[in-house]
Amino acid sequence: MEQKRYRPRLEILQGTLDMLILQTLQWGPQHGYAIGQTIRAQSAESLKIETGSLYPALHRLEKQGWVKADWKQAVADKKFRMQNAIAGSASGVAAMSWPSG
């Protein structure tokens, strides 16, 4: 019974994080760490997205077809994944802006 009670709340939180990620990606491709830092900066340090929430959300958005991720070569033998919103996927968030205040 308890699990059903919290499920809608969890879905709202996940949906909010998804929208923040898509809004961030509308400015161009970014890797996961940069997405988290952008959300933090744009919210005037009000929102800090932990890696345990951010990366599962990125994988969920990729699986749903909203985000495409490609491996890019960094310095030496280091690689990182660069996320990019799929064309048209961010159109629903294009008109949104960060809340002020």
Backbone as CSV, one residue per row, in Angstrom:
resi,resn,N_x,N_y,N_z,CA_x,CA_y,CA_z,C_x,C_y,C_z
1,MET,0.816,-1.194,0.000,0.000,0.000,0.000,0.865,1.266,0.000
2,GLU,1.939,1.263,0.814,2.823,2.418,0.899,3.469,2.737,-0.446
3,GLN,3.841,1.680,-1.186,4.520,1.872,-2.464,3.620,2.610,-3.450
4,LYS,2.343,2.275,-3.509,1.418,2.944,-4.415,1.248,4.413,-4.042
5,ARG,1.321,4.702,-2.768,1.131,6.069,-2.284,2.248,6.996,-2.768
6,TYR,3.474,6.503,-2.852,4.608,7.333,-3.223,4.919,7.313,-4.720
7,ARG,4.351,6.392,-5.463,4.652,6.267,-6.889,4.349,7.543,-7.686
8,PRO,3.170,8.166,-7.565,2.926,9.392,-8.334,3.923,10.500,-8.002
9,ARG,4.314,10.588,-6.753,5.280,11.599,-6.335,6.632,11.349,-7.005
10,LEU,7.056,10.099,-7.066,8.317,9.739,-7.707,8.266,10.059,-9.197
11,GLU,7.160,9.771,-9.851,7.023,10.053,-11.280,7.075,11.549,-11.560
12,ILE,6.510,12.352,-10.673,6.581,13.807,-10.840,8.019,14.277,-10.711
13,LEU,8.733,13.768,-9.725,10.135,14.158,-9.544,10.983,13.745,-10.744
14,GLN,10.774,12.527,-11.246,11.528,12.068,-12.415,11.194,12.926,-13.627
15,GLY,9.940,13.248,-13.816,9.528,14.080,-14.949,10.119,15.475,-14.878
16,THR,10.213,16.014,-13.671,10.807,17.333,-13.492,12.289,17.301,-13.840
17,LEU,12.998,16.296,-13.390,14.416,16.159,-13.715,14.598,15.978,-15.220
18,ASP,13.751,15.170,-15.838,13.833,14.971,-17.291,13.686,16.300,-18.030
19,MET,12.730,17.118,-17.608,12.514,18.409,-18.264,13.712,19.341,-18.057
20,LEU,14.297,19.330,-16.875,15.487,20.152,-16.627,16.646,19.719,-17.523
21,ILE,16.815,18.419,-17.679,17.884,17.904,-18.542,17.637,18.305,-19.992
22,LEU,16.424,18.103,-20.481,16.113,18.463,-21.868,16.262,19.962,-22.098
23,GLN,15.858,20.754,-21.117,16.009,22.196,-21.252,17.488,22.568,-21.332
24,THR,18.312,21.920,-20.562,19.748,22.174,-20.586,20.352,21.773,-21.929
25,LEU,19.917,20.650,-22.460,20.470,20.153,-23.728,20.008,20.945,-24.939
26,GLN,18.977,21.759,-24.786,18.540,22.552,-25.939,19.599,23.583,-26.335
27,TRP,20.553,23.893,-25.419,21.637,24.824,-25.714,22.806,24.144,-26.404
28,GLY,22.738,22.824,-26.539,23.798,22.104,-27.232,24.228,20.869,-26.454
29,PRO,24.995,19.997,-27.095,25.443,18.760,-26.457,26.307,19.034,-25.230
30,GLN,26.138,18.214,-24.217,26.940,18.325,-23.005,27.147,16.935,-22.429
31,HIS,28.224,16.761,-21.681,28.410,15.502,-20.967,27.672,15.612,-19.634
32,GLY,27.489,14.477,-18.980,26.664,14.414,-17.777,27.068,15.390,-16.693
33,TYR,28.359,15.483,-16.409,28.813,16.390,-15.358,28.430,17.836,-15.682
34,ALA,28.625,18.230,-16.941,28.297,19.600,-17.354,26.796,19.866,-17.246
35,ILE,25.979,18.857,-17.531,24.529,19.016,-17.399,24.182,19.326,-15.944
36,GLY,24.747,18.559,-15.029,24.498,18.793,-13.613,24.964,20.165,-13.158
37,GLN,26.136,20.585,-13.631,26.667,21.893,-13.263,25.826,23.032,-13.850
38,THR,25.332,22.846,-15.062,24.492,23.870,-15.691,23.186,24.034,-14.921
39,ILE,22.564,22.915,-14.558,21.324,22.983,-13.780,21.590,23.691,-12.457
40,ARG,22.683,23.373,-11.836,23.030,24.001,-10.546,23.244,25.501,-10.713
41,ALA,23.991,25.902,-11.738,24.275,27.322,-11.963,23.021,28.092,-12.342
42,GLN,22.209,27.520,-13.235,21.011,28.213,-13.695,19.942,28.329,-12.611
43,SER,20.033,27.498,-11.600,19.063,27.567,-10.499,19.620,28.365,-9.325
44,ALA,20.689,29.103,-9.562,21.337,29.906,-8.523,21.717,29.033,-7.329
45,GLU,22.270,27.861,-7.620,22.738,26.915,-6.596,21.601,26.290,-5.775
46,SER,20.350,26.465,-6.224,19.213,25.889,-5.491,19.066,24.398,-5.737
47,LEU,19.431,23.949,-6.931,19.283,22.542,-7.298,20.648,21.908,-7.494
48,LYS,20.885,20.831,-6.797,22.110,20.057,-6.992,21.657,18.642,-7.347
49,ILE,21.922,18.239,-8.567,21.510,16.937,-9.048,22.631,15.942,-8.751
50,GLU,22.350,14.986,-7.909,23.332,13.962,-7.558,23.506,12.990,-8.725
51,THR,24.693,12.395,-8.826,24.963,11.464,-9.921,24.022,10.265,-9.886
52,GLY,23.582,9.871,-8.697,22.664,8.747,-8.563,21.286,9.030,-9.125
53,SER,20.993,10.293,-9.401,19.736,10.681,-10.046,19.963,11.079,-11.502
54,LEU,21.067,11.797,-11.754,21.331,12.333,-13.087,21.560,11.240,-14.129
55,TYR,22.469,10.323,-13.857,22.817,9.331,-14.874,21.687,8.336,-15.153
56,PRO,20.945,7.878,-14.150,19.769,7.062,-14.481,18.742,7.834,-15.323
57,ALA,18.602,9.133,-15.058,17.677,9.945,-15.852,18.163,10.055,-17.296
58,LEU,19.464,10.241,-17.492,20.017,10.305,-18.846,19.804,8.982,-19.586
59,HIS,20.020,7.872,-18.895,19.796,6.562,-19.521,18.310,6.371,-19.851
60,ARG,17.436,6.805,-18.960,15.998,6.694,-19.195,15.587,7.525,-20.422
61,LEU,16.110,8.758,-20.533,15.791,9.615,-21.670,16.351,9.044,-22.971
62,GLU,17.523,8.419,-22.894,18.106,7.791,-24.085,17.254,6.599,-24.523
63,LYS,16.836,5.803,-23.568,16.013,4.625,-23.866,14.669,5.032,-24.476
64,GLN,14.125,6.157,-24.029,12.842,6.639,-24.541,12.979,7.386,-25.861
65,GLY,14.218,7.609,-26.308,14.438,8.255,-27.589,14.490,9.776,-27.538
66,TRP,14.590,10.361,-26.368,14.631,11.813,-26.225,16.056,12.351,-26.305
67,VAL,17.027,11.514,-25.967,18.427,11.929,-25.920,19.263,10.898,-26.660
68,LYS,20.268,11.381,-27.371,21.218,10.501,-28.038,22.578,10.745,-27.402
69,ALA,23.279,9.677,-27.082,24.595,9.797,-26.460,25.649,9.144,-27.344
70,ASP,26.763,9.823,-27.502,27.890,9.311,-28.281,29.150,9.390,-27.439
71,TRP,30.032,8.411,-27.637,31.325,8.440,-26.955,32.249,9.369,-27.711
72,LYS,32.944,10.240,-26.988,33.908,11.171,-27.572,35.268,10.922,-26.937
73,GLN,36.310,11.169,-27.707,37.672,10.995,-27.210,38.116,12.267,-26.504
74,ALA,38.565,12.129,-25.287,39.142,13.251,-24.536,40.661,13.142,-24.652
75,VAL,41.366,13.661,-23.715,42.835,13.576,-23.745,43.284,12.149,-23.461
76,ALA,44.404,11.780,-24.062,45.030,10.461,-23.869,44.025,9.330,-24.106
77,ASP,43.875,8.437,-23.151,43.009,7.274,-23.316,41.639,7.454,-22.681
78,LYS,41.288,8.665,-22.345,40.017,8.926,-21.667,38.909,9.152,-22.693
79,LYS,37.756,8.564,-22.400,36.572,8.778,-23.221,35.447,9.270,-22.329
80,PHE,34.492,9.971,-22.913,33.323,10.406,-22.164,32.118,10.376,-23.090
81,ARG,30.946,10.308,-22.495,29.715,10.302,-23.275,29.165,11.711,-23.371
82,MET,28.824,12.103,-24.581,28.258,13.413,-24.827,26.782,13.230,-25.160
83,GLN,25.900,13.829,-24.366,24.470,13.719,-24.594,23.989,14.885,-25.448
84,ASN,23.017,14.591,-26.287,22.437,15.607,-27.146,20.951,15.320,-27.277
85,ALA,20.128,16.342,-27.179,18.692,16.164,-27.379,18.452,15.831,-28.843
86,ILE,17.584,14.879,-29.103,17.259,14.496,-30.469,16.407,15.596,-31.085
87,ALA,16.640,15.886,-32.360,15.943,16.974,-33.041,14.450,16.926,-32.774
88,GLY,13.927,18.029,-32.313,12.495,18.144,-32.045,12.090,17.703,-30.655
89,SER,12.944,16.951,-29.952,12.541,16.446,-28.645,12.468,17.546,-27.607
90,ALA,13.239,18.590,-27.796,13.237,19.666,-26.813,12.276,20.781,-27.188
91,SER,11.508,20.598,-28.260,10.605,21.664,-28.684,9.565,22.003,-27.631
92,GLY,9.183,21.027,-26.832,8.212,21.285,-25.776,8.767,22.112,-24.643
93,VAL,10.081,22.136,-24.496,10.690,22.917,-23.428,11.337,24.190,-23.947
94,ALA,11.313,24.392,-25.259,11.989,25.541,-25.840,11.433,26.861,-25.323
95,ALA,10.158,26.917,-25.045,9.540,28.161,-24.592,9.687,28.392,-23.097
96,MET,10.164,27.382,-22.382,10.298,27.504,-20.932,11.557,28.285,-20.585
97,SER,11.566,28.903,-19.433,12.756,29.576,-18.964,12.983,29.225,-17.508
98,TRP,14.192,29.466,-17.036,14.516,29.180,-15.642,13.735,30.134,-14.768
99,PRO,13.195,29.637,-13.665,12.465,30.518,-12.766,13.407,31.540,-12.139
100,SER,12.923,32.736,-12.010,13.743,33.777,-11.387,13.310,33.958,-9.940
101,GLY,14.263,34.384,-9.154,13.870,34.646,-7.775,14.599,33.928,-6.796
